[in-house]
Amino acid sequence: MEPARISITQGDRKYRYLWLKYVTGIDLSLHCARSLHGPYSKHVGPELRQMSTPLNERPTPIAWYLCGVTTDPSRWADNPHLAFEPAPGHTEELAVHGLAVTLTGARPIIGWGAHSIPAEAPNSHDRHYATCRNWQFAHHLHQAGTPDIRGVRPRGPGTRNVIGQLPLH
Protein backbone atom coordinates (compact mmCIF):
# COMPACT_ATOMS: atom_id res chain seq x y z
CA MET A 1 0.00 0.00 0.00
CA GLU A 2 1.22 3.47 -0.88
CA PRO A 3 2.00 5.74 2.08
CA ALA A 4 -0.15 8.79 2.68
CA ARG A 5 1.18 11.95 1.04
CA ILE A 6 0.90 15.69 1.59
CA SER A 7 1.51 18.37 -1.03
CA ILE A 8 1.73 22.00 0.10
CA THR A 9 1.96 25.17 -1.96
CA GLN A 10 2.51 28.42 -0.08
CA GLY A 11 0.66 31.53 -1.18
CA ASP A 12 1.84 35.11 -0.60
CA ARG A 13 2.27 34.85 3.16
CA LYS A 14 5.68 34.45 4.71
CA TYR A 15 6.10 31.99 7.56
CA ARG A 16 8.43 32.12 10.53
CA TYR A 17 7.59 28.47 11.22
CA LEU A 18 5.94 25.82 9.09
CA TRP A 19 6.11 22.30 10.42
CA LEU A 20 4.46 18.91 10.23
CA LYS A 21 4.45 16.58 13.21
CA TYR A 22 3.86 12.83 13.45
CA VAL A 23 1.62 12.90 16.54
CA THR A 24 2.23 9.89 18.80
CA GLY A 25 0.71 11.21 22.05
CA ILE A 26 -0.16 14.30 24.06
CA ASP A 27 0.97 16.30 27.10
CA LEU A 28 -1.79 18.65 28.27
CA SER A 29 0.52 20.34 30.79
CA LEU A 30 2.20 22.14 27.86
CA HIS A 31 0.89 24.21 24.95
CA CYS A 32 2.10 24.85 21.42
CA ALA A 33 4.00 22.09 19.63
CA ARG A 34 5.14 20.60 22.94
CA SER A 35 1.56 19.50 23.73
CA LEU A 36 1.80 17.05 20.83
CA HIS A 37 4.33 14.22 21.26
CA GLY A 38 6.12 13.01 18.18
CA PRO A 39 8.85 13.81 15.68
CA TYR A 40 8.79 16.54 13.04
CA SER A 41 8.91 15.82 9.33
CA LYS A 42 12.22 16.74 7.75
CA HIS A 43 10.45 17.51 4.47
CA VAL A 44 8.24 20.44 5.52
CA GLY A 45 9.59 23.90 6.33
CA PRO A 46 8.98 27.62 5.79
CA GLU A 47 11.76 27.96 3.23
CA LEU A 48 10.05 25.55 0.82
CA ARG A 49 7.43 27.37 -1.28
CA GLN A 50 6.19 24.10 -2.75
CA MET A 51 6.63 20.63 -1.32
CA SER A 52 5.23 17.15 -1.77
CA THR A 53 6.28 14.28 0.46
CA PRO A 54 5.16 10.80 1.38
CA LEU A 55 4.29 10.55 5.06
CA ASN A 56 6.51 7.56 5.74
CA GLU A 57 9.37 9.01 7.78
CA ARG A 58 8.02 7.28 10.90
CA PRO A 59 5.55 4.49 11.65
CA THR A 60 1.92 5.53 11.18
CA PRO A 61 1.06 7.99 13.98
CA ILE A 62 -2.22 8.73 15.75
CA ALA A 63 -2.47 11.78 13.47
CA TRP A 64 -0.37 14.29 11.60
CA TYR A 65 -0.46 17.97 12.48
CA LEU A 66 0.53 20.81 10.12
CA CYS A 67 1.16 24.21 11.71
CA GLY A 68 2.36 27.50 10.31
CA VAL A 69 3.21 30.73 12.11
CA THR A 70 3.33 33.85 9.94
CA THR A 71 6.04 36.47 10.26
CA ASP A 72 3.44 38.73 11.89
CA PRO A 73 2.91 36.98 15.25
CA SER A 74 0.11 39.36 16.24
CA ARG A 75 -2.10 37.85 13.51
CA TRP A 76 -2.39 34.40 15.06
CA ALA A 77 -5.84 33.91 13.48
CA ASP A 78 -4.08 33.77 10.07
CA ASN A 79 -1.87 30.86 11.09
CA PRO A 80 -2.68 27.60 9.27
CA HIS A 81 -3.45 24.49 11.33
CA LEU A 82 -4.47 21.15 9.88
CA ALA A 83 -4.87 17.88 11.75
CA PHE A 84 -5.31 14.80 9.61
CA GLU A 85 -5.34 11.02 9.88
CA PRO A 86 -4.72 8.01 7.64
CA ALA A 87 -7.53 7.25 5.18
CA PRO A 88 -6.39 4.86 2.43
CA GLY A 89 -7.92 5.73 -0.94
CA HIS A 90 -9.02 9.21 0.14
CA THR A 91 -7.79 12.37 -1.64
CA GLU A 92 -8.75 15.89 -0.68
CA GLU A 93 -7.69 19.38 -1.77
CA LEU A 94 -7.90 22.07 0.91
CA ALA A 95 -7.26 25.79 1.31
CA VAL A 96 -5.77 26.25 4.78
CA HIS A 97 -5.17 29.94 5.64
CA GLY A 98 -2.87 30.78 2.73
CA LEU A 99 -1.72 27.25 1.93
CA ALA A 100 -3.01 24.99 -0.83
CA VAL A 101 -2.86 21.46 0.58
CA THR A 102 -3.55 18.14 -1.10
CA LEU A 103 -3.87 15.05 1.09
CA THR A 104 -3.62 11.63 -0.53
CA GLY A 105 -4.36 8.58 1.61
CA ALA A 106 -5.37 10.86 4.48
CA ARG A 107 -8.31 13.02 5.54
CA PRO A 108 -8.71 16.08 7.77
CA ILE A 109 -9.82 15.59 11.35
CA ILE A 110 -12.72 17.97 11.88
CA GLY A 111 -14.88 19.01 14.79
CA TRP A 112 -12.19 20.18 17.18
CA GLY A 113 -11.44 23.68 18.46
CA ALA A 114 -11.70 25.79 21.61
CA HIS A 115 -14.85 23.84 22.54
CA SER A 116 -12.64 20.73 22.89
CA ILE A 117 -11.15 22.13 26.11
CA PRO A 118 -13.17 21.23 29.23
CA ALA A 119 -13.87 24.29 31.39
CA GLU A 120 -12.36 22.52 34.40
CA ALA A 121 -9.11 21.62 32.59
CA PRO A 122 -5.96 23.03 34.18
CA ASN A 123 -4.86 26.14 32.24
CA SER A 124 -8.22 26.38 30.43
CA HIS A 125 -8.52 30.04 31.51
CA ASP A 126 -4.94 30.95 30.54
CA ARG A 127 -5.15 32.62 27.11
CA HIS A 128 -1.75 31.21 26.07
CA TYR A 129 -3.22 27.73 26.42
CA ALA A 130 -6.88 28.30 25.54
CA THR A 131 -6.13 30.07 22.23
CA CYS A 132 -3.43 27.58 21.20
CA ARG A 133 -4.83 25.37 18.46
CA ASN A 134 -2.19 22.71 19.08
CA TRP A 135 -3.47 22.45 22.68
CA GLN A 136 -7.09 22.45 21.48
CA PHE A 137 -6.29 19.51 19.21
CA ALA A 138 -4.46 17.72 22.05
CA HIS A 139 -7.68 18.01 24.08
CA HIS A 140 -9.65 16.60 21.14
CA LEU A 141 -7.31 13.60 21.08
CA HIS A 142 -7.68 13.23 24.85
CA GLN A 143 -11.48 13.15 24.51
CA ALA A 144 -11.05 10.46 21.82
CA GLY A 145 -9.13 8.25 24.27
CA THR A 146 -5.50 9.31 23.95
CA PRO A 147 -4.02 9.45 27.46
CA ASP A 148 -2.26 12.55 28.76
CA ILE A 149 1.36 11.44 29.24
CA ARG A 150 3.50 14.17 30.71
CA GLY A 151 7.14 14.55 29.86
CA VAL A 152 7.52 11.35 27.83
CA ARG A 153 8.69 12.32 24.36
CA PRO A 154 10.17 9.44 22.42
CA ARG A 155 12.78 10.70 19.97
CA GLY A 156 15.07 9.27 17.36
CA PRO A 157 14.89 6.85 14.44
CA GLY A 158 12.38 4.05 14.73
CA THR A 159 10.53 5.74 17.58
CA ARG A 160 7.29 3.98 18.42
CA ASN A 161 4.36 4.98 20.60
CA VAL A 162 5.05 4.71 24.31
CA ILE A 163 2.88 2.57 26.58
CA GLY A 164 -0.55 4.15 26.92
CA GLN A 165 -0.54 6.00 23.60
CA LEU A 166 -3.44 4.91 21.42
CA PRO A 167 -4.42 5.23 17.78
CA LEU A 168 -7.32 7.57 17.04
CA HIS A 169 -10.28 5.84 15.41
PyMOL commands that set and color helices and strands:
alter all, ss='L'
color gray80, all
select helices_A, chain A and resi 32-35+76-78+114-116+127-130+133-143
alter helices_A, ss='H'
color red, helices_A
select strands_A, chain A and resi 5-10+15-23+25-26+36-37+50-54+63-70+81-96+99-108
alter strands_A, ss='S'
color yellow, strands_A
deselect
rebuild
show_as cartoon
